[in-house]
Amino acid sequence: MEINVWDGNIPAAGPPLFREELYKLDQLMIDQSWSVDAWNGVWQTPNNYLLATLSPIIGFALFLRSPTEKLGHLLKVVILPEYRSQGLAEKLLRTSFEVLGQQGLDRIYLEVACNNLAAIGLYHKLGMKQINYCKNFYGPQQDAYKMMLVKIVMAE
Ligand SMILES: CC(C)(COP(=O)(O)OP(=O)(O)OC[C@H]1O[C@@H](n2cnc3c(N)ncnc32)[C@H](O)[C@@H]1OP(=O)(O)O)[C@@H](O)C(=O)NCCC(=O)NCCS
């Protein structure tokens, strides 16, 4: 399946309804989905973000780049339920890491709910390490791990 990386050109990106499709996928993240206003922040400052999408849009990953450090924040990765367990999130993230590495970033971090075993398994497979435990991060009794990938490994 084809992967598109949108880097600084997000507003103009993609086919009609592109933003609506991303917004609908994001609603699958339930407690962690964003409002339209929050998404507008992405469309208004596209240079701060890197977005990778599968084509057709059955999954995406969204990163925020630090303005001061060689550091990326993985904000979201989601795959439509019927397309899960086919290696698509792994492929999406490996491609994104490669692009971010080419841009000079050397670290990626994220937060993940402690009960999200699929995502934790995915991040471990990609070499991410748990660096912190954040109590009530997503709300009462919704704890999170902070995870980090140090030194993005580039494919030759
Ligand atoms: C997490 C998510 C993105 C994984 O997507 P996916 O395309 O199914 O994942 P992949 O098929 O690429 O899996 C890659 C690896 O992740 C791990 N993994 C994936 N699903 C898993 C599961 N249900 N349980 C444990 N490990 C799992 C495995 O190590 C897997 O490698 P393997 O197939 O060789 O065992 C998907 O479940 C999802 O969209 N969840 C809802 C949104 C979400 O929670 N996002 C993360 C927020 S931090």
The ligand as a Gaussian input file, in Angstrom:
#p B3LYP/6-31G(d) Opt

LIG

0 1
 C       -1.792000       0.704000      17.518000
 C       -2.157000       0.542000      16.046000
 C       -1.831000       1.841000      15.310000
 C       -1.349000      -0.635000      15.461000
 O       -1.621000      -0.704000      14.065000
 P       -1.398000      -2.035000      13.190000
 O       -1.330000      -1.648000      11.762000
 O       -2.428000      -3.043000      13.557000
 O        0.024000      -2.549000      13.717000
 P        1.042000      -3.456000      12.865000
 O        0.248000      -4.520000      12.152000
 O        1.926000      -2.582000      12.059000
 O        1.863000      -4.163000      14.033000
 C        3.259000      -4.001000      14.170000
 C        3.666000      -4.603000      15.499000
 O        2.963000      -3.954000      16.572000
 C        2.666000      -4.934000      17.590000
 N        1.215000      -5.104000      17.689000
 C        0.274000      -4.735000      16.791000
 N       -0.967000      -5.062000      17.248000
 C       -0.783000      -5.649000      18.446000
 C       -1.669000      -6.191000      19.409000
 N       -3.004000      -6.188000      19.227000
 N       -1.146000      -6.694000      20.557000
 C        0.181000      -6.692000      20.770000
 N        1.093000      -6.190000      19.875000
 C        0.599000      -5.690000      18.745000
 C        3.319000      -6.225000      17.164000
 O        4.645000      -6.242000      17.671000
 C        3.343000      -6.062000      15.659000
 O        4.373000      -6.817000      15.048000
 P        4.087000      -8.378000      14.617000
 O        2.889000      -8.334000      13.726000
 O        5.343000      -8.767000      13.915000
 O        3.814000      -9.108000      15.887000
 C       -3.679000       0.190000      15.875000
 O       -4.003000      -0.853000      16.768000
 C       -4.618000       1.367000      16.135000
 O       -4.950000       2.134000      15.212000
 N       -5.086000       1.523000      17.393000
 C       -6.009000       2.646000      17.739000
 C       -5.278000       3.971000      17.777000
 C       -4.177000       3.963000      18.824000
 O       -4.351000       3.470000      19.934000
 N       -3.021000       4.566000      18.456000
 C       -1.881000       4.688000      19.331000
 C       -2.079000       5.816000      20.274000
 S       -0.615000       6.127000      21.242000

